[in-house]
Amino acid sequence: MKIQELGDLMGLTPHTIRFYEKEGLLDSRHIQREKNNYRNYSDEAIGRLKLIKKFQGIGCSLAELKTILQDHDTNARTNQEVIEWILQKINEIERKKDEYDHMLVTLNWMLTYRKLLNEDPQQAEAMMAELRLRINI
């Protein structure tokens, strides 16, 4: 299958697929070169791209992807090592979730304050005074 067809099937651009190839995420099992030097992608490329998208979906970086795929290809990690990696990823996502929750609290406070400036400036000033007390300004 040609790159455009694969891209359409996977929801990726040809540029992205070529990038994955350049970075070593796709190799000769996934791509063969024809006599005219066009890339021809195997059915294994579809599975590989699905795996890449799945790991990107849980927040894996390019470096992590390279390691994960290399370990997957060579079956290099024990089940216990995979469990430990999953637990690390869960902890990382929980930390990010806490950060996002904090950002949402701050943004909601700011929104309430700004709306009160229009509707009830005295209440807005009271909110600001309470904030100053809490943070000792």
N, C-alpha and C positions, 0 to 999 in steps of 0.2 A: 504494500500500500504506500502511496506517495505521502509526503509530509502534509500537504494541504488536507487530504482526506483524513489522516490521523488527527490533525489539529481540529478539524470540524467535529470528528467523533468524540474527542476528549475535551472540547471546549478550550483549547489552547491555540496560541498563535504558532506559526512555523518558527518564528524567532525564538520563542520559549523552548520549543522542542530542540532546536539547534543548540541553544544555551545548555540544556540538560546534557546533550551529547558532549559538548565542549568540556563540561564540568565532570564528565565521567559517570554520570548517572545512567546513561544509556551506552551500551557497548555493542560489540559485534554480534552478540546474541539477539540484539534488538534491531540492528541496522546493517544492511548489506548495501554495498555500492554496485550499481549497474555499470556496464561498459561505458555509458555516457556520463558516468560519475554522479548520476542522480541517486539519492538515498531511497532505499526500499525498506519499509518497516515491517517487521514480522508481527504476528499476533502476540508474541511475548512482549512487544513494546507496549501494547495496550495494558496488559497486566502491570507492567513496570510503572507506567504513567499513573495508573490508578493507585498503586502503592505510594508513589511520590505525593500525589494529591492528598491521600489519606494522612500521611505524616505531616504534610504542610498544614493540614486542617487542625492538627493538634499543636501547632506552633513550633514545629521543628525548623531550625535554621538550616542553611545550605550545608554547613559543616556537619551538623547532626545527621542530615540526610545521607551524606556521603558515608559516614561511619555506619549508620543503620543498614544501608543497602549493601555495604561491603560485608558486614557481619551476617546479613541475611543470605548473601550469595555464598559465603564460605561456612555458614553455620558455626560461626566462631564463638558465640556467646552461649553460656549454659542457660537453662531455664531460670535459675536463680538470679543470674546477672540481668536477664531481661526483666524479671520481676522488680529488681532494684532500680533499673532504669525507669520503669513505669511509675514506681513510687516517687522517684525524683521529679518526673514530669508532672505528676499530680500535685506535688508540693509547690513546684514552680507556678503552675496555673492557679493554685489557691492563693499564693502571694499576689499574683497579678490581679486576681479577682478582688482581694482586699484593697489593693490600690485603686482599682476602678470604683469600688463601692465608696471609698473615701472621696474620690473625685466627684461622684454623683451627689454625695451629700453637700459638698462645697458648691457645686453648680446649682443645685436646688435652692440652697440658701441664697445665693446670689440672685437667682431668678425671683424668689419671693421678695427679697429686698428691693429689687428694681421695680417690680410691679407695685409694691407699697409706696415707693417714691411718687408714683402717679396717683394712686388711690388714697393713700393716707400717710402723708409725709411724717406726721408725728409718730406713728407706729413704726415707720421705717427708721426714724432716729432712735427709737427705743431699742429696736433690733441691733442697730449699730452700737449703741451704748452697752448692751448686754455682751456683744462680741468683744468689745474693748475690755470689759471686766474679765472675761474668760481668758483672754490672752495677755492681759496686763499691759495694755498700751497706755 
